[in-house]
Amino acid sequence: MTEAIRGEDGRLRCPWGLSTPDYVEYHDTEWGKPVHGDTALYERLALEAFQSGLSWITILRRREGFRRAFDGFDPVKVAAYGDADVARLLADEGIIRNRAKILATIANARALLALDGTTLDALIWSHAPDPAPTAPKSLSDVPAVTPESTALAKSLKRHGFRFVGPTTAYAMMQACGLVNDHFTDCFAR
């Protein structure tokens, strides 16, 4: 895949954005658009962690299940989860039932609430590259890890966040608009 592809509606899109109707909607309306606010960014961080080792479509199709299971990703509510909540989540077929990822999501809510003198929004956005990278022309131009994503992962870990390696951090940076990896000729760019 070396360039954007024309969809049925005539719009040029990144090739991955045409594989399913769910991806078309996500590509066109969300991916790469700036996301702000601690709750919204906490949700994205959690979903990216759950995606690790799986395809994004699996997470995207279960997003509403995740939102229900994790109280809308309200960090105050999730930080208060105990053993009964973990057991409930491990039995919930609407999410990915992975103990390590569930525990990381709870720990990350606690880490978010423990941030002293900053917000998750400020912490994440302080790692946006400056200047913005050149627009990719093909998938081979899109990195999996960057110096900024490595620095973001290290910073999050220093603050007690879990399941946030450089690759997960970069995927979140893409999804939340810190970088714009839409192809040069993609209409969403």
Buried (B, 14 or more C-beta within 10 A) or exposed (E): EEBBBEBEEEBBBBBBBBEEEEBBEBBBEBBBEEBBEBBBBBBBBBBBBBBBEEEBBEBBEBBEBBBEBBBEBBBEEBBBBEEEBBEEBEEBEBBBEBEEBBBBBBBBBBBBBEBEEEBBBEBBBEBBEEEEBEBBBBBEBBBEBBEBBBBBBBBBBEBEBBBBBBBBBBBBBBBBBBBBBBBBBBBBB
